[in-house]
């Protein structure tokens, strides 16, 4: 099992985009589309290769007045890495 990069970024094979017709964020790729729930979209929007995982967690906790979300963020990033969304 590989470890998460310190500064995760969305793979160039995917494009994060808001789909008006579906009223939700999606990941587009040549073979199709992945529909995202709002939490996953908020996490992936911050995967720019600049922010650390800790900074992403801190930013989300501040934005949504939440605490202790690091395990959920890491879980989504691990799943995203497994699926090839995260470099």
VENWOGI-V651535 format. One record per residue. N is the residue number from 0. RES is the residue in three letters. SS is DSSP state (helix for helix, strand for strand, loop for the rest). PHI is phi in whole degrees, -180 to 180 (* if undefined). Layout:
N/RES/SS/PHI
N/RES/SS/PHI
This chain:
0/UNK/loop/*
1/UNK/loop/-85
2/UNK/loop/-96
3/UNK/loop/-70
4/UNK/loop/-68
5/UNK/loop/-62
6/UNK/loop/-123
7/UNK/loop/-66
8/UNK/strand/-140
9/UNK/strand/-67
10/UNK/loop/-60
11/UNK/loop/-66
12/UNK/loop/-76
13/UNK/loop/-120
14/UNK/strand/-128
15/UNK/strand/-84
16/UNK/strand/-149
17/UNK/strand/-86
18/UNK/strand/-100
19/UNK/loop/-58
20/UNK/loop/-64
21/UNK/loop/-101
22/UNK/loop/54
23/UNK/strand/-159
24/UNK/strand/-81
25/UNK/strand/-138
26/UNK/strand/-105
27/UNK/strand/-98
28/UNK/strand/-149
29/UNK/loop/-54
30/UNK/loop/-91
31/UNK/strand/165
32/UNK/strand/-150
33/UNK/strand/-115
34/UNK/strand/-83
35/UNK/loop/-110
36/UNK/loop/-80
37/UNK/helix/-57
38/UNK/helix/-65
39/UNK/helix/-62
40/UNK/helix/-62
41/UNK/helix/-62
42/UNK/helix/-67
43/UNK/helix/-66
44/UNK/helix/-61
45/UNK/loop/-94
46/UNK/loop/-87
47/UNK/strand/-113
48/UNK/loop/81
49/UNK/loop/-104
50/UNK/loop/-80
51/UNK/loop/-79
52/UNK/helix/-60
53/UNK/helix/-60
54/UNK/helix/-67
55/UNK/helix/-62
56/UNK/helix/-60
57/UNK/helix/-60
58/UNK/helix/-62
59/UNK/helix/-67
60/UNK/helix/-62
61/UNK/helix/-70
62/UNK/helix/-67
63/UNK/loop/-114
64/UNK/loop/48
65/UNK/loop/-125
66/UNK/loop/-134
67/UNK/loop/73
68/UNK/loop/-94
69/UNK/helix/-54
70/UNK/helix/-62
71/UNK/helix/-69
72/UNK/helix/-63
73/UNK/helix/-61
74/UNK/helix/-62
75/UNK/helix/-64
76/UNK/helix/-65
77/UNK/helix/-64
78/UNK/helix/-65
79/UNK/helix/-63
80/UNK/helix/-66
81/UNK/helix/-60
82/UNK/loop/-85
83/UNK/loop/87
84/UNK/loop/-76
85/UNK/strand/-110
86/UNK/loop/-100
